[in-house]
Amino acid sequence: MNKKFTDKDKKDWENFINSKDKIFDKDLSENKNTYSGKESKTIDLHGSSLETANKIVSEYIKRCSSANIKKLVVITGKGLRSNTQNDPYVSKDLSILRDLEKKVSWLSAWMIHNANNIRESQDGLKVGGHQASSASIISIMVALYFKVLQSEDRVAVKPHAAPVFHSIQYLLGNQSKEKLENFRGFGGAQSYPSRTKDTADVDYSTGSVGLGGAITIFGSLIQDYLYQHNLINEQNRNGKMVALLGDAELDEGNIYEALLEGAKQNVRNCWWVIDYNRQSLDAVVADELHLKIDELFASMGWRVVTLKYGKKLQNLSKIKGGNKILNWIDNCPNDLYSALSYLGSKGWRDHLNNDLKNDKDALKIISSLNDEDLNETMSNLAGNDVEAVLEAFLEADNDDVPTCFIAYTIKGFGLPLAGHKDNHAGLMNIEQMEVYKKELNIKQGEEWDCLLYTSPSP
């Protein structure tokens, strides 16, 4: 929504929210015999986060049921209490998380760019750094580190997301600018998270791909052992052992040895989050791999949560013809989807118009979207949508059931490398970095700034 809140609007909302007057209800006034006295109840969720709103509604439903209240009027919305800088219709926490996404995306990309193009080189060799692999998991890591994780939780970060980890630790005050400037250099932030060489808060060293999955399972089993043998104070809470894995890491044999051992020992409090971008160093993964992953984890006693559609795509299901577009995405081969992610709006529009030419409702939706909106909508996979990720994490955060999240993402999301077949070791060039810098409103000389920023108001 582009409408701006005026001071009068805010004052009106304040008066409405603080008013003790009963809200006029057409049903109540016209059907007094049906709903009277204590048979109805009204609650106001304006400004509540999703987590808080769920708890309030759940509690009220229980109370209304026991009190024989037959009608519950729930007033929802975002508005005044969200207190955001630019968009009062977005909740405060979500607005901050989205700003953090942008900041982490910039810092991780800039860290790699600095190492390869700006920092003095002794030999002229490429330093590397995996910009595309980092970009695909930013939303997942932002949701975890800034909203979900507690002090007792431990995380094994996929090796190629080290720049994202270092950027987050930098924003949290656990990493220095000097270390980031010397990324992949002697004494600098490490290529892959290392407990012995990094000074940041690394829980598990993950230089060898596939190691994160195994170590979190055994970390959880060891935690249970310590509790059962009274070697840990009972007042301490059990922590979650979280592995962030690239989908290609599932090729490693130790993954399956660890899963089987975990199943035998009834592993608990363990999350595996699979960055399902479907692109690896030398191939695009098979189209039906997600089904095999689902079946495997389910057979081991794990809960499987598939995050496929972001909020923009979810909203399509509510529009006539929208499900046709979602079905098209479901049937789109992984290599074609990646290629279209790279081509952008023209590629999406040409293929959709051709493949859905007999569905006027779907074509109406496609034609109603400008190029930017079409590209954002078709690229809106849940693993790159911090709101969708956060909802899934919070929903699974209430028990100790081992959980595998299959999070659909785009490799290189948000970067000009997105979806390109050679993006694994690819790097943004100087011109591309300048464009990205301008898009994120980064000023010259403030590339390492820790302060959050927001896009200029329209």
C-alpha distance (Angstrom), angle and dihedral (degrees) to the residues before:
residue distance angle dihedral
M1 . . .
N2 3.78 . .
K3 3.79 97.9 .
K4 3.81 111.7 118.8
F5 3.77 123.3 -135.1
T6 3.81 112.7 -122.4
D7 3.79 124.3 -153.5
K8 3.79 88.0 -105.1
D9 3.81 90.8 53.9
K10 3.80 90.5 52.4
K11 3.79 91.7 47.7
D12 3.81 90.7 49.9
W13 3.80 90.3 52.3
E14 3.79 91.6 48.3
N15 3.78 90.9 52.0
F16 3.80 91.5 46.5
I17 3.81 95.1 48.0
N18 3.81 94.8 44.1
S19 3.79 95.0 43.5
K20 3.79 116.3 113.2
D21 3.79 91.7 -158.5
K22 3.77 116.4 114.5
I23 3.77 114.9 -106.6
F24 3.78 113.0 -111.3
D25 3.78 110.3 -111.5
K26 3.80 119.2 -168.2
D27 3.80 93.2 -155.4
L28 3.79 92.8 51.4
S29 3.80 93.8 48.4
E30 3.80 95.6 47.7
N31 3.79 99.2 38.5
K32 3.78 104.3 40.7
N33 3.77 92.4 152.3
T34 3.80 91.9 56.5
Y35 3.79 99.8 46.0
S36 3.76 117.1 26.4
G37 3.76 141.0 141.0
K38 3.79 111.9 -10.0
E39 3.78 93.7 -6.9
S40 3.83 92.3 97.8
K41 3.79 134.6 48.4
T42 3.82 133.5 -174.5
I43 3.83 125.7 -154.2
D44 3.79 128.5 -178.6
L45 3.83 120.1 -140.0
H46 3.81 98.2 175.6
G47 3.78 110.6 145.4
S48 3.81 94.5 5.8
S49 3.79 119.0 136.8
L50 3.80 117.3 -120.1
E51 3.80 91.3 -105.3
T52 3.81 93.2 50.0
A53 3.80 93.0 44.1
N54 3.81 91.6 51.8
K55 3.79 91.4 52.1
I56 3.81 93.5 46.9
V57 3.80 94.2 48.6
S58 3.81 92.7 44.6
E59 3.80 91.7 51.7
Y60 3.81 93.3 45.8
I61 3.80 92.4 50.1
K62 3.80 90.1 54.5
R63 3.81 92.3 46.8
C64 3.81 93.1 45.5
S65 3.78 91.4 50.3
S66 3.80 93.7 52.0
A67 3.83 91.6 44.0
N68 3.82 92.8 49.8
I69 3.81 92.1 -118.1
K70 3.78 106.0 162.1
K71 3.78 101.9 -168.7
L72 3.79 130.0 43.9
V73 3.83 118.2 -172.3
V74 3.82 110.7 -158.9
I75 3.81 117.7 -165.6
T76 3.80 109.7 -157.5
G77 3.76 134.8 178.4
K78 3.77 141.4 106.7
G79 3.80 112.1 -117.8
L80 3.79 129.9 120.0
R81 3.77 102.3 4.0
S82 3.79 91.8 55.4
N83 3.81 87.7 75.4
T84 3.83 95.7 -165.5
Q85 3.79 122.8 165.3
N86 3.78 100.2 -125.9
D87 3.79 110.3 7.6
P88 3.82 118.6 40.5
Y89 3.79 89.8 -173.6
V90 3.82 93.0 68.5
S91 3.81 120.3 77.8
K92 3.80 115.3 -109.0
D93 3.81 96.9 -119.2
L94 3.79 93.0 47.9
S95 3.79 92.1 47.6
I96 3.81 90.5 53.0
L97 3.81 92.4 46.9
R98 3.79 90.7 52.7
D99 3.79 90.6 50.8
L100 3.80 88.3 49.6
E101 3.80 89.7 51.9
K102 3.80 89.8 56.8
K103 3.79 92.8 46.1
V104 3.82 93.9 48.4
S105 3.81 91.3 45.3
W106 3.79 90.5 52.7
L107 3.80 96.8 44.3
S108 3.80 94.4 47.5
A109 3.81 92.6 48.1
W110 3.81 93.0 43.2
M111 3.80 92.8 48.1
I112 3.80 89.9 57.1
H113 3.81 92.9 41.8
N114 3.80 91.1 50.9
A115 3.80 91.7 51.3
N116 3.80 93.1 50.2
N117 3.81 104.4 34.4
I118 3.80 112.2 18.6
R119 3.80 110.4 29.3
E120 3.80 114.7 86.2
S121 3.80 110.8 -95.8
Q122 3.80 124.5 -149.0
D123 3.79 96.1 -161.6
G124 3.81 107.0 16.4
L125 3.80 92.3 -120.5
K126 3.78 122.9 143.8
V127 3.81 112.9 -96.6
G128 3.82 96.7 -162.3
G129 3.78 126.0 -164.7
H130 3.85 113.1 179.1
Q131 3.81 104.1 -107.3
A132 3.83 92.9 175.8
S133 3.81 96.1 47.7
S134 3.79 89.2 49.1
A135 3.81 94.7 49.0
S136 3.80 94.5 55.6
I137 3.82 94.5 61.0
I138 3.82 102.0 40.4
S139 3.83 96.9 101.7
I140 3.80 90.9 49.2
M141 3.79 94.0 50.6
V142 3.81 94.4 43.0
A143 3.82 90.6 53.3
L144 3.80 90.9 48.6
Y145 3.79 101.8 43.9
F146 3.79 98.9 37.5
K147 3.81 101.6 36.9
V148 3.81 117.3 9.4
L149 3.80 112.1 35.9
Q150 3.79 121.3 90.4
S151 3.81 127.4 -159.7
E152 3.80 92.5 -97.0
D153 3.85 94.6 53.5
R154 3.81 123.2 98.3
V155 3.81 129.1 -155.6
A156 3.80 134.3 -157.7
V157 3.81 105.9 -158.6
K158 3.81 119.1 -151.9
P159 3.83 107.5 -105.5
H160 3.81 96.5 -118.9
A161 3.81 91.4 54.6
A162 3.81 92.3 64.0
P163 3.85 92.3 113.8
V164 3.83 89.5 55.8
F165 3.80 90.9 49.0
H166 3.81 92.3 48.6
S167 3.82 90.9 48.2
I168 3.81 92.2 51.6
Q169 3.80 91.8 47.3
Y170 3.81 88.5 49.5
L171 3.81 90.7 54.8
L172 3.82 89.9 46.7
G173 3.80 91.2 52.9
N174 3.81 95.5 -111.3
Q175 3.80 97.2 108.1
S176 3.80 131.3 52.5
K177 3.78 129.8 -129.9
E178 3.80 89.3 -125.2
K179 3.81 91.1 58.5
L180 3.80 91.3 50.7
E181 3.80 91.9 47.8
N182 3.81 88.1 54.3
F183 3.84 95.0 45.5
R184 3.82 110.2 161.0
G185 3.81 89.1 5.7
F186 3.80 130.1 109.4
G187 3.81 108.5 -66.5
G188 3.80 93.0 1.5
A189 3.80 133.4 114.4
Q190 3.80 106.3 -56.7
S191 3.80 128.1 -107.9
Y192 3.81 88.0 -122.0
P193 3.83 126.9 19.2
S194 3.81 109.0 -82.2
R195 3.81 128.8 -175.9
T196 3.80 91.8 -158.2
K197 3.81 101.7 42.5
D198 3.80 104.3 29.8
T199 3.78 120.3 76.4
A200 3.82 92.2 -157.6
D201 3.80 124.2 93.5
V202 3.83 99.0 -77.9
D203 3.82 113.1 170.5
Y204 3.81 98.7 -174.6
S205 3.80 131.9 13.5
T206 3.80 108.3 -124.0
G207 3.79 106.1 177.7
S208 3.80 90.5 129.6
V209 3.82 112.8 65.9
G210 3.79 113.7 -119.2
L211 3.79 92.9 25.3
G212 3.82 93.6 103.1
G213 3.79 93.8 64.0
A214 3.79 95.4 51.1
I215 3.79 95.5 43.0
T216 3.81 94.2 52.6
I217 3.80 92.3 51.5
F218 3.79 92.0 50.6
G219 3.80 90.6 41.5
S220 3.80 88.8 57.5
L221 3.81 92.3 47.4
I222 3.80 91.1 49.5
Q223 3.81 90.1 49.7
D224 3.83 89.8 54.8
Y225 3.81 90.7 47.7
L226 3.78 92.1 52.9
Y227 3.79 92.4 49.7
Q228 3.79 93.7 46.2
H229 3.80 91.4 51.6
N230 3.81 93.2 47.0
L231 3.79 92.3 -115.3
I232 3.81 91.7 129.7
N233 3.78 126.1 53.9
E234 3.81 108.1 -100.6
Q235 3.79 89.4 -135.1
N236 3.81 90.0 67.2
R237 3.78 112.8 94.1
N238 3.80 122.8 -123.2
G239 3.77 110.7 -103.8
K240 3.79 128.2 -138.8
M241 3.79 116.5 -115.2
V242 3.80 104.9 -145.4
A243 3.81 125.4 -168.1
L244 3.81 119.2 -166.4
L245 3.79 105.5 -158.3
G246 3.77 136.0 -178.0
D247 3.81 111.5 -131.7
A248 3.83 91.3 -117.9
E249 3.82 89.1 59.5
L250 3.80 86.4 74.1
D251 3.82 86.0 75.8
E252 3.81 88.9 72.7
G253 3.81 115.1 102.5
N254 3.81 96.6 -142.8
I255 3.82 88.6 64.6
Y256 3.80 91.3 70.5
E257 3.79 95.7 41.3
A258 3.79 88.6 54.4
L259 3.82 93.3 46.2
L260 3.79 91.7 52.3
E261 3.80 92.3 48.3
G262 3.78 90.1 48.7
A263 3.80 90.8 51.8
K264 3.81 91.1 50.8
Q265 3.80 91.7 50.5
N266 3.84 97.0 41.0
V267 3.78 95.3 -117.0
R268 3.80 115.5 -148.1
N269 3.80 137.8 -174.8
C270 3.79 93.8 30.5
W271 3.81 127.6 131.5
W272 3.77 126.7 -172.7
V273 3.80 113.9 -167.5
I274 3.79 110.9 -166.1
D275 3.80 115.0 -155.2
Y276 3.81 93.5 -143.4
N277 3.79 99.8 -166.5
R278 3.83 90.0 138.5
Q279 3.81 94.1 -139.3
S280 3.78 125.5 104.2
L281 3.79 134.9 171.3
D282 3.79 95.4 -77.1
A283 3.81 108.9 13.0
V284 3.79 151.4 19.2
V285 3.80 110.8 -109.2
A286 3.81 122.3 -110.5
D287 3.80 115.0 -82.4
E288 3.82 95.0 -121.3
L289 3.81 97.6 44.1
H290 3.80 92.2 108.4
L291 3.82 90.0 63.0
K292 3.80 91.4 54.7
I293 3.81 91.0 47.8
D294 3.80 90.3 50.2
E295 3.81 93.1 49.4
L296 3.80 93.0 45.0
F297 3.78 96.1 53.2
A298 3.80 93.4 41.2
S299 3.81 89.6 53.7
M300 3.81 89.0 53.6
G301 3.82 91.8 54.4
W302 3.80 97.1 -101.6
R303 3.77 126.7 138.4
V304 3.81 109.9 -121.0
V305 3.81 119.8 -149.5
T306 3.80 116.5 -173.9
L307 3.80 115.6 -157.5
K308 3.79 106.4 -166.4
Y309 3.80 112.4 139.8
G310 3.78 125.0 50.2
K311 3.80 121.3 -147.0
K312 3.81 95.3 -86.3
L313 3.80 91.7 53.7
Q314 3.80 91.8 42.8
N315 3.79 88.6 56.7
L316 3.81 90.2 56.8
S317 3.80 89.3 68.1
K318 3.80 88.2 65.4
I319 3.81 93.1 56.3
K320 3.78 124.0 78.0
G321 3.80 106.8 -102.1
G322 3.79 92.9 16.6
N323 3.79 94.8 108.2
K324 3.79 89.3 58.1
I325 3.80 88.6 61.0
L326 3.81 91.3 47.4
N327 3.80 90.2 50.3
W328 3.79 88.5 50.7
I329 3.82 89.4 54.9
D330 3.82 90.9 47.8
N331 3.81 90.4 53.9
C332 3.79 96.1 41.2
P333 3.85 111.5 111.2
N334 3.80 114.0 -117.4
D335 3.81 93.8 -118.4
L336 3.81 92.5 51.4
Y337 3.81 92.9 46.9
S338 3.80 90.3 51.8
A339 3.81 91.4 48.1
L340 3.80 92.4 50.1
S341 3.81 90.2 48.2
Y342 3.78 86.5 58.8
L343 3.83 95.6 43.7
G344 3.81 92.8 49.3
S345 3.79 129.6 -163.0
K346 3.82 98.2 -9.8
G347 3.78 91.8 53.7
W348 3.80 92.8 46.6
R349 3.80 93.3 47.0
D350 3.80 96.0 47.5
H351 3.81 94.2 49.5
L352 3.80 95.8 41.9
N353 3.81 93.8 47.7
N354 3.77 90.7 49.4
D355 3.82 98.8 43.0
L356 3.82 95.7 41.0
K357 3.81 97.5 37.2
N358 3.82 92.1 124.2
D359 3.81 94.7 54.1
K360 3.80 109.7 78.4
D361 3.82 93.8 -175.7
A362 3.81 93.1 55.3
L363 3.81 90.8 45.1
K364 3.80 89.6 51.1
I365 3.81 90.4 56.7
I366 3.80 92.2 47.3
S367 3.80 93.6 49.1
S368 3.81 91.4 48.4
L369 3.81 91.7 61.1
N370 3.78 120.7 81.0
D371 3.81 117.6 -137.3
E372 3.80 95.1 -92.1
D373 3.82 94.2 47.6
L374 3.81 92.5 45.4
N375 3.80 92.1 52.1
E376 3.81 92.4 46.2
T377 3.80 92.2 48.1
M378 3.80 97.5 46.9
S379 3.83 90.6 45.4
N380 3.80 93.5 47.9
L381 3.80 100.4 113.3
A382 3.79 115.9 165.1
G383 3.80 96.2 -117.2
N384 3.81 89.4 61.6
D385 3.82 93.3 45.4
V386 3.79 109.9 84.5
E387 3.82 92.5 -161.2
A388 3.81 92.8 55.0
V389 3.81 91.5 44.2
L390 3.78 92.8 49.2
E391 3.80 93.0 50.2
A392 3.81 91.1 53.2
F393 3.80 93.5 47.2
L394 3.80 94.8 47.9
E395 3.80 92.0 47.6
A396 3.82 91.1 54.2
D397 3.79 94.1 42.1
N398 3.80 96.0 83.6
D399 3.82 100.4 76.8
D400 3.80 142.5 29.5
V401 3.83 98.2 -111.6
P402 3.83 111.3 135.3
T403 3.79 105.9 -111.5
C404 3.79 134.6 -162.3
F405 3.80 115.4 -160.2
I406 3.80 114.0 -160.6
A407 3.80 99.4 -160.3
Y408 3.79 114.8 -169.8
T409 3.81 109.9 -142.0
I410 3.80 141.1 161.2
K411 3.77 116.5 -117.1
G412 3.79 106.9 -121.6
F413 3.80 92.2 15.6
G414 3.80 112.4 -171.9
L415 3.82 92.9 11.0
P416 3.82 130.4 96.6
L417 3.83 85.4 -112.2
A418 3.82 92.4 65.1
G419 3.79 111.8 135.6
H420 3.81 95.9 -7.3
K421 3.81 111.3 147.0
D422 3.83 92.3 -129.6
N423 3.77 98.8 41.6
H424 3.81 97.4 110.7
A425 3.78 93.7 87.3
G426 3.80 94.5 15.2
L427 3.78 122.9 122.3
M428 3.80 131.6 -157.4
N429 3.78 111.3 -110.4
I430 3.80 124.6 -128.0
E431 3.81 94.0 -94.4
Q432 3.81 92.6 49.3
M433 3.80 91.1 50.1
E434 3.79 90.5 51.9
V435 3.80 91.0 52.4
Y436 3.82 91.1 47.5
K437 3.79 90.0 48.1
K438 3.79 90.5 54.3
E439 3.83 92.5 46.6
L440 3.80 90.5 55.7
N441 3.81 93.2 44.1
I442 3.82 94.0 -119.5
K443 3.78 111.6 165.7
Q444 3.78 124.0 -140.8
G445 3.80 109.7 -89.7
E446 3.84 93.2 19.9
E447 3.81 97.6 83.2
W448 3.83 92.3 117.5
D449 3.80 95.1 40.8
C450 3.82 113.8 136.8
L451 3.80 95.8 -157.0
L452 3.78 118.3 108.2
Y453 3.77 118.7 -118.9
T454 3.75 136.4 -168.6
S455 3.77 130.9 -145.7
P456 3.81 114.9 -95.2
S457 3.78 114.8 -88.9
P458 3.83 113.9 -99.1
